Amino acid sequence: MQSAPALYDAVCADVAAVLATEVARDNSMPGALEYTQAVLSLARAWTRETWDKHRSQYRWVRFIQGWWKSTVLRAIRLPLLCFVFWAAAVLVFNRVVWLLCDRFPVLRLPMTPLSLQAASIGLVMVFRTNQTNDRFREAQKSVAQLAAVEREILQMILVHVPSDQAHVISLVSRYLAIFGWILKAELWDNDKSEIESLTLIVLPKDEVEWLFKQHDKQSSAVIFRLRALSGGLYKSGHLDKEAFKFIEDDLAKLGDICSTCSRLAAFPIPPSYHRHGSRSIVLWIGALPFAIEAGLLIS
């Protein structure tokens, strides 16, 4: 029979094997701080070494060298090119009219309306940024709680369940290891085949077949399966009442985390912030070349 420390080492070895797979190397999260293949990304947990690298003065060299790899730049490249061509068109038209008719500039606007509009645009952007930061902090708390709750469940199972139930302990630990990836795939509407290939490494084949027959939510199915396993241990006398209640409370916390993450994914920042902000910014940037041309005339 294996002792609890030996079972814990075996669980850690299984998780390490999963993390070494290509599917587990997640570089697909948007909003990376740098190039998505780099370590400095929002998709990864940071260490002291990561923070030291981020604070290094040489980071400015990396930023300049990798500006063309920016995910933000790629995301806005179409509207950015449109505004560049628009500004160039205004500039060329004014210069052509100036050359042919000795009038410069023809297309111009006063700077005062744009200065007044900039204040209202700034307020809308502040409100939207605050909403985004609040949602981001809530998501971070949920992810941190997810890791802590899963560790508590595994520790309670390892300590309170006898080692002759090693097969149940192993199954619980494997479901806990795969839970985060399954939840992420649901929230992002990812291709289930990729998660299924990863799940086949972690879970027995019959468990995988059962899990992917649940068409509603695999994350809820995992919590249900964990409840069934802990309930079976309690009914068979392999888990005392207090430990069982503690595990049930932690499983309820997992359900709350799923609800929080689903709410954040299903209910975005109020679209009115985006609609009004986007329209105001488009009008402001579109009028900016005319105001700059008027400023050149004054100067």
Secondary structure, 3 states (H helix, E strand, C coil): CCCHHHHHHHHHHHHHHHHCCCCCCCCCCCCCCCCCCCCCCCCCCCCHHHHHHHHCCCHHHHHHHCHHHCHHHHHCHHHHHHHHHHHHHHHHHHHHHHHHHCCCCCCCCCHHHHHHHHHHHHHHHHHHHHHHHHHHHHHHHHHHHHHHHHHHHHHHHHHHCCHHHHHHHHHHHHHHHHHHHHHHHHHHCCCHHHHHHHHHHHCCHHHHHHHCCCCCCHHHHHHHHHHHHHHHHHHCCCCCHHHHHHHHHHHHHHHHHHHHHHHHHHCCCCHHHHHHHHHHHHHHHHHHHHHHHHHHHHC
